[in-house]
Amino acid sequence: MKTQHKIYQFLILSTLMLLSDSIYSQVGIGTTNPKAKLDVNGTLRIGTTPIGGLASAKDSILVIDGQGIVKRIPAVKVINAVGKTIVKGGMSTTNAILSLNISLNSWQKLRFNNTEFDSNSEFNTSSNIFTAKSSGIYRIDAKITMNQIFIGDIGIAAVKRNLGGQETYIARDYYSNIRINVLLIDVGVNPPSRVINGLVRLEKGETLEFRIRSTISLSLLTDRADTYFNIEQIGFDN
């Protein structure tokens, strides 16, 4: 009789468990109105977990949407959602000749007027100014190549302007070209290119521009391998 009674108890308990699973399919912890299978209103702690490989890293990042629902998303989508800056630009053929009669010790804006790509639309090809949309560390590099070797002072620089309007030269390559005559042969001693590169911290809204300096009338090669600039964001501020 006792055995039969235990069997009845087991059957009743099993039935109640099945009913509760179908009726109460959403469980709330800290809330009486769960919106998911498990709805936790409060902190969540996970103890020891196994370390995943590269495959896990590509598709096992947990994020929380606007409704507080935890979801899994591929790592590449998280990176792309941040909106990382990547810009590459140069000069169009319509801007091939730069008649820059610049006085000594004078810098003039370098007219990079096109972009090959601009992931965040941050470089204005009309004003030739880059405006940061997010704060962080940026890598910059640029190169200009003259179509022939001249005698005179020639240089390129990158200039940062902060939110207060103060300017700072970030990188600069500037020196005189020299020509010598050896046995009636005219030889250019210096290379016809100037190159700059460096790192700069930009706050949101701060700007960068490239400048050129010359004491002669100067024309540049406009091929993307000879005259170009790159800006890449490599770090983000909180």
C-alpha positions as a Markdown table, in Angstrom:
| # | Residue | x | y | z |
|---|---|---|---|---|
| 1 | Met | 0.0 | 0.0 | 0.0 |
| 2 | Lys | 2.8 | 2.3 | 0.8 |
| 3 | Thr | 4.5 | 1.5 | -2.5 |
| 4 | Gln | 1.3 | 2.3 | -4.4 |
| 5 | His | 1.0 | 5.6 | -2.5 |
| 6 | Lys | 4.5 | 6.6 | -3.5 |
| 7 | Ile | 3.8 | 5.8 | -7.1 |
| 8 | Tyr | 0.7 | 8.1 | -7.0 |
| 9 | Gln | 2.9 | 10.8 | -5.4 |
| 10 | Phe | 5.5 | 10.4 | -8.2 |
| 11 | Leu | 2.9 | 10.6 | -10.9 |
| 12 | Ile | 1.3 | 13.7 | -9.4 |
| 13 | Leu | 4.6 | 15.4 | -9.0 |
| 14 | Ser | 5.7 | 14.5 | -12.6 |
| 15 | Thr | 2.4 | 15.8 | -13.9 |
| 16 | Leu | 2.8 | 19.1 | -12.0 |
| 17 | Met | 6.3 | 19.5 | -13.3 |
| 18 | Leu | 5.2 | 19.0 | -16.9 |
| 19 | Leu | 2.3 | 21.4 | -16.4 |
| 20 | Ser | 4.6 | 24.0 | -14.8 |
| 21 | Asp | 7.0 | 23.7 | -17.6 |
| 22 | Ser | 4.3 | 24.4 | -20.2 |
| 23 | Ile | 2.5 | 27.1 | -18.2 |
| 24 | Tyr | 5.5 | 28.8 | -16.6 |
| 25 | Ser | 7.9 | 28.6 | -19.6 |
| 26 | Gln | 9.4 | 32.0 | -18.6 |
| 27 | Val | 11.3 | 32.2 | -15.3 |
| 28 | Gly | 12.0 | 35.5 | -13.7 |
| 29 | Ile | 14.6 | 36.3 | -11.0 |
| 30 | Gly | 14.0 | 39.6 | -9.4 |
| 31 | Thr | 11.0 | 40.3 | -11.6 |
| 32 | Thr | 7.4 | 39.0 | -11.7 |
| 33 | Asn | 7.0 | 39.7 | -15.4 |
| 34 | Pro | 9.7 | 37.8 | -17.2 |
| 35 | Lys | 10.2 | 38.7 | -20.9 |
| 36 | Ala | 12.4 | 35.7 | -21.8 |
| 37 | Lys | 13.0 | 32.1 | -20.9 |
| 38 | Leu | 15.2 | 33.4 | -18.1 |
| 39 | Asp | 14.8 | 37.0 | -17.2 |
| 40 | Val | 17.3 | 38.3 | -14.6 |
| 41 | Asn | 16.7 | 41.7 | -13.1 |
| 42 | Gly | 20.0 | 42.3 | -11.4 |
| 43 | Thr | 23.7 | 41.3 | -11.7 |
| 44 | Leu | 24.7 | 38.1 | -13.3 |
| 45 | Arg | 27.7 | 36.1 | -12.3 |
| 46 | Ile | 29.2 | 33.2 | -14.1 |
| 47 | Gly | 31.8 | 31.0 | -12.4 |
| 48 | Thr | 34.6 | 29.0 | -14.1 |
| 49 | Thr | 34.1 | 28.8 | -17.9 |
| 50 | Pro | 36.2 | 26.9 | -20.5 |
| 51 | Ile | 38.5 | 28.9 | -22.7 |
| 52 | Gly | 37.4 | 28.9 | -26.3 |
| 53 | Gly | 39.5 | 29.0 | -29.4 |
| 54 | Leu | 39.6 | 31.3 | -32.4 |
| 55 | Ala | 36.3 | 29.9 | -33.7 |
| 56 | Ser | 34.6 | 30.9 | -30.4 |
| 57 | Ala | 36.0 | 34.4 | -30.6 |
| 58 | Lys | 34.5 | 34.9 | -34.0 |
| 59 | Asp | 31.0 | 33.9 | -32.9 |
| 60 | Ser | 30.6 | 33.9 | -29.1 |
| 61 | Ile | 30.5 | 37.5 | -28.0 |
| 62 | Leu | 27.5 | 38.2 | -25.7 |
| 63 | Val | 25.9 | 41.6 | -26.1 |
| 64 | Ile | 22.8 | 43.3 | -24.6 |
| 65 | Asp | 20.2 | 45.0 | -26.8 |
| 66 | Gly | 18.1 | 48.0 | -26.0 |
| 67 | Gln | 15.5 | 45.7 | -24.2 |
| 68 | Gly | 18.2 | 44.1 | -22.0 |
| 69 | Ile | 18.1 | 40.8 | -23.9 |
| 70 | Val | 21.4 | 39.0 | -24.0 |
| 71 | Lys | 22.4 | 37.9 | -27.5 |
| 72 | Arg | 25.3 | 36.3 | -29.3 |
| 73 | Ile | 26.9 | 38.2 | -32.2 |
| 74 | Pro | 30.0 | 37.6 | -34.4 |
| 75 | Ala | 33.1 | 39.5 | -33.3 |
| 76 | Val | 33.5 | 41.2 | -36.7 |
| 77 | Lys | 30.0 | 42.8 | -36.4 |
| 78 | Val | 31.0 | 44.3 | -33.0 |
| 79 | Ile | 34.1 | 45.8 | -34.6 |
| 80 | Asn | 32.3 | 47.2 | -37.5 |
| 81 | Ala | 29.5 | 48.6 | -35.3 |
| 82 | Val | 32.1 | 50.8 | -33.6 |
| 83 | Gly | 32.7 | 52.7 | -36.8 |
| 84 | Lys | 36.5 | 52.6 | -37.0 |
| 85 | Thr | 38.1 | 55.4 | -39.1 |
| 86 | Ile | 40.0 | 54.3 | -42.2 |
| 87 | Val | 40.7 | 56.9 | -44.9 |
| 88 | Lys | 42.9 | 56.8 | -47.9 |
| 89 | Gly | 43.1 | 59.7 | -50.3 |
| 90 | Gly | 45.1 | 61.6 | -52.8 |
| 91 | Met | 44.8 | 64.0 | -55.7 |
| 92 | Ser | 42.7 | 63.8 | -58.9 |
| 93 | Thr | 44.3 | 64.5 | -62.3 |
| 94 | Thr | 42.4 | 67.8 | -62.4 |
| 95 | Asn | 44.6 | 69.0 | -59.5 |
| 96 | Ala | 47.9 | 67.8 | -61.0 |
| 97 | Ile | 49.7 | 71.2 | -61.2 |
| 98 | Leu | 50.1 | 73.0 | -57.9 |
| 99 | Ser | 51.4 | 76.5 | -58.6 |
| 100 | Leu | 52.6 | 77.1 | -55.0 |
| 101 | Asn | 54.7 | 80.3 | -54.9 |
| 102 | Ile | 55.1 | 80.2 | -51.1 |
| 103 | Ser | 57.3 | 82.6 | -49.2 |
| 104 | Leu | 60.0 | 81.2 | -46.9 |
| 105 | Asn | 58.8 | 79.8 | -43.6 |
| 106 | Ser | 55.2 | 79.7 | -44.9 |
| 107 | Trp | 52.9 | 76.6 | -44.9 |
| 108 | Gln | 49.9 | 76.3 | -47.1 |
| 109 | Lys | 47.1 | 73.7 | -47.1 |
| 110 | Leu | 47.8 | 70.7 | -49.2 |
| 111 | Arg | 44.9 | 70.1 | -51.5 |
| 112 | Phe | 44.2 | 66.4 | -51.3 |
| 113 | Asn | 40.8 | 66.5 | -53.2 |
| 114 | Asn | 39.7 | 62.9 | -53.4 |
| 115 | Thr | 39.4 | 59.7 | -51.3 |
| 116 | Glu | 39.7 | 56.1 | -52.4 |
| 117 | Phe | 37.7 | 55.1 | -49.3 |
| 118 | Asp | 36.5 | 56.9 | -46.2 |
| 119 | Ser | 34.7 | 54.5 | -43.8 |
| 120 | Asn | 33.1 | 57.2 | -41.6 |
| 121 | Ser | 32.9 | 60.1 | -44.1 |
| 122 | Glu | 35.2 | 62.2 | -42.0 |
| 123 | Phe | 37.4 | 63.8 | -44.7 |
| 124 | Asn | 36.0 | 66.8 | -46.6 |
| 125 | Thr | 37.4 | 66.9 | -50.1 |
| 126 | Ser | 36.3 | 70.5 | -50.5 |
| 127 | Ser | 37.9 | 71.9 | -47.4 |
| 128 | Asn | 40.7 | 69.2 | -47.3 |
| 129 | Ile | 40.1 | 68.8 | -43.6 |
| 130 | Phe | 39.6 | 65.6 | -41.6 |
| 131 | Thr | 37.2 | 65.9 | -38.6 |
| 132 | Ala | 37.3 | 63.1 | -36.0 |
| 133 | Lys | 33.8 | 61.6 | -35.2 |
| 134 | Ser | 35.2 | 59.7 | -32.1 |
| 135 | Ser | 37.9 | 60.3 | -29.6 |
| 136 | Gly | 41.0 | 58.0 | -29.8 |
| 137 | Ile | 44.5 | 57.4 | -31.1 |
| 138 | Tyr | 45.0 | 57.9 | -34.9 |
| 139 | Arg | 47.8 | 56.8 | -37.1 |
| 140 | Ile | 48.6 | 59.2 | -40.0 |
| 141 | Asp | 51.0 | 59.1 | -42.9 |
| 142 | Ala | 51.4 | 61.0 | -46.1 |
| 143 | Lys | 53.7 | 61.4 | -49.1 |
| 144 | Ile | 54.2 | 63.9 | -51.8 |
| 145 | Thr | 56.4 | 63.4 | -54.9 |
| 146 | Met | 57.6 | 66.2 | -57.1 |
| 147 | Asn | 57.6 | 65.6 | -60.9 |
| 148 | Gln | 61.3 | 66.7 | -61.0 |
| 149 | Ile | 64.0 | 67.7 | -58.6 |
| 150 | Phe | 64.3 | 71.4 | -57.7 |
| 151 | Ile | 66.7 | 73.5 | -55.8 |
| 152 | Gly | 64.9 | 75.0 | -52.8 |
| 153 | Asp | 63.1 | 74.3 | -49.5 |
| 154 | Ile | 60.2 | 71.8 | -49.8 |
| 155 | Gly | 58.3 | 70.1 | -47.0 |
| 156 | Ile | 55.1 | 68.4 | -45.9 |
| 157 | Ala | 53.4 | 68.4 | -42.5 |
| 158 | Ala | 50.3 | 67.2 | -40.6 |
| 159 | Val | 48.6 | 69.7 | -38.4 |
| 160 | Lys | 46.1 | 69.1 | -35.6 |
| 161 | Arg | 43.6 | 71.8 | -34.6 |
| 162 | Asn | 41.9 | 71.3 | -31.2 |
| 163 | Leu | 38.4 | 72.4 | -30.1 |
| 164 | Gly | 39.8 | 75.7 | -29.0 |
| 165 | Gly | 41.4 | 76.4 | -32.4 |
| 166 | Gln | 45.0 | 75.9 | -31.3 |
| 167 | Glu | 47.2 | 74.3 | -33.9 |
| 168 | Thr | 49.9 | 71.7 | -33.3 |
| 169 | Tyr | 52.3 | 70.2 | -35.9 |
| 170 | Ile | 52.1 | 66.5 | -35.5 |
| 171 | Ala | 54.7 | 65.4 | -38.1 |
| 172 | Arg | 56.9 | 67.3 | -40.5 |
| 173 | Asp | 59.4 | 66.5 | -43.2 |
| 174 | Tyr | 61.1 | 69.6 | -44.4 |
| 175 | Tyr | 64.6 | 70.3 | -45.9 |
| 176 | Ser | 66.2 | 71.8 | -49.0 |
| 177 | Asn | 66.7 | 70.1 | -52.3 |
| 178 | Ile | 70.3 | 70.4 | -53.6 |
| 179 | Arg | 71.6 | 70.0 | -57.2 |
| 180 | Ile | 75.3 | 69.7 | -58.0 |
| 181 | Asn | 77.2 | 69.7 | -61.2 |
| 182 | Val | 79.7 | 66.8 | -61.6 |
| 183 | Leu | 81.8 | 66.9 | -64.8 |
| 184 | Leu | 79.1 | 68.9 | -66.5 |
| 185 | Ile | 76.4 | 66.5 | -65.4 |
| 186 | Asp | 73.5 | 68.0 | -63.4 |
| 187 | Val | 72.7 | 65.7 | -60.4 |
| 188 | Gly | 69.9 | 65.9 | -57.9 |
| 189 | Val | 71.3 | 65.1 | -54.4 |
| 190 | Asn | 68.0 | 64.8 | -52.5 |
| 191 | Pro | 65.1 | 62.6 | -53.4 |
| 192 | Pro | 62.0 | 64.2 | -55.0 |
| 193 | Ser | 59.7 | 63.0 | -52.2 |
| 194 | Arg | 58.7 | 64.0 | -48.7 |
| 195 | Val | 57.1 | 61.5 | -46.3 |
| 196 | Ile | 55.6 | 61.9 | -42.8 |
| 197 | Asn | 54.0 | 59.4 | -40.4 |
| 198 | Gly | 53.1 | 59.4 | -36.7 |
| 199 | Leu | 50.4 | 59.0 | -34.0 |
| 200 | Val | 48.1 | 61.6 | -32.6 |
| 201 | Arg | 45.3 | 61.7 | -30.0 |
| 202 | Leu | 42.2 | 63.4 | -31.2 |
| 203 | Glu | 39.1 | 64.3 | -29.3 |
| 204 | Lys | 35.7 | 64.1 | -31.1 |
| 205 | Gly | 35.4 | 67.2 | -33.3 |
| 206 | Glu | 39.1 | 68.0 | -33.5 |
| 207 | Thr | 40.6 | 68.2 | -37.0 |
| 208 | Leu | 43.6 | 67.3 | -39.1 |
| 209 | Glu | 44.9 | 68.8 | -42.3 |
| 210 | Phe | 48.0 | 68.4 | -44.4 |
| 211 | Arg | 50.2 | 71.3 | -45.4 |
| 212 | Ile | 53.0 | 71.9 | -47.9 |
| 213 | Arg | 55.9 | 74.3 | -47.8 |
| 214 | Ser | 58.0 | 75.5 | -50.8 |
| 215 | Thr | 60.0 | 78.5 | -51.9 |
| 216 | Ile | 59.5 | 77.6 | -55.6 |
| 217 | Ser | 56.7 | 77.0 | -58.0 |
| 218 | Leu | 56.0 | 73.3 | -57.5 |
| 219 | Ser | 54.1 | 70.5 | -59.3 |
| 220 | Leu | 53.4 | 67.1 | -57.9 |
| 221 | Leu | 52.8 | 63.6 | -59.3 |
| 222 | Thr | 49.2 | 62.6 | -58.7 |
| 223 | Asp | 49.5 | 58.8 | -59.0 |
| 224 | Arg | 48.2 | 57.1 | -55.8 |
| 225 | Ala | 51.6 | 55.5 | -55.3 |
| 226 | Asp | 53.5 | 58.8 | -55.4 |
| 227 | Thr | 51.2 | 61.3 | -53.6 |
| 228 | Tyr | 48.7 | 60.2 | -51.0 |
| 229 | Phe | 47.6 | 60.3 | -47.3 |
| 230 | Asn | 46.2 | 57.7 | -44.9 |
| 231 | Ile | 44.4 | 58.1 | -41.6 |
| 232 | Glu | 43.5 | 55.1 | -39.4 |
| 233 | Gln | 42.0 | 54.9 | -35.9 |
| 234 | Ile | 43.9 | 52.4 | -33.9 |
| 235 | Gly | 42.5 | 53.0 | -30.4 |
| 236 | Phe | 39.3 | 54.4 | -28.8 |
| 237 | Asp | 38.9 | 56.5 | -25.7 |
| 238 | Asn | 36.3 | 55.7 | -23.1 |
